[in-house]
Amino acid sequence: MCPQHAVAFPNPFTIFLCCSSFSLSQIYCIENAHGQLVRDLDFNPNKQYYLASCGDDCKVKFWDTRNVTEPVKTLEEHSHW
């Protein structure tokens, strides 16, 4: 599997997972990943299929990129402040 990069554009609520930051070839798409703007994304360096995302909806969501139909876990206590 190629190194993964995640970007959240052009729709600020959707996460696109790409194989290459140069070609931006889409390999996954998480529609409406958050109820508001997606602020940050990060892959787990120890588990290549796990992605964490956070958004202005004050939620942190953990995803398994092998099945992106729903998050593995959602934390609702997150705050930007």
Residue pairs with C-beta under 8 A, 6 or more apart in sequence:
1 48
2 19
2 20
3 19
4 17
4 18
4 19
4 27
4 43
4 48
4 65
5 17
5 18
5 19
5 20
5 21
6 15
6 16
6 17
6 18
6 41
6 42
6 43
6 51
6 53
7 15
7 16
7 18
7 24
7 41
8 14
8 15
8 16
8 33
8 38
8 41
8 53
9 16
12 37
12 38
13 31
13 32
13 33
13 34
13 35
13 36
13 37
13 38
13 55
14 29
14 30
14 31
14 32
14 33
14 38
15 28
15 29
15 30
15 33
15 38
15 41
15 51
15 53
15 63
16 24
16 26
16 28
16 29
16 30
17 26
17 27
17 28
17 29
17 30
17 51
17 65
18 24
18 25
18 26
18 27
19 25
19 27
28 65
28 68
29 68
30 53
30 63
30 68
33 53
33 55
33 61
33 63
34 53
34 54
34 55
34 56
34 57
34 59
34 61
35 55
35 57
35 59
36 55
36 56
36 57
37 55
37 56
38 53
38 54
38 55
39 54
39 55
39 56
39 80
40 53
40 54
41 51
41 52
41 53
42 51
42 52
43 50
43 51
43 52
44 50
44 51
44 52
49 64
49 65
49 66
50 62
50 63
50 64
50 65
50 72
51 62
51 63
51 64
51 65
52 60
52 61
52 62
52 63
53 60
53 61
53 63
54 60
54 61
54 78
55 61
56 80
58 76
58 77
58 78
58 79
58 80
59 74
59 75
59 76
59 78
60 74
60 75
60 78
61 71
61 73
61 74
61 75
62 71
62 72
62 73
62 74
63 71
63 72
64 72
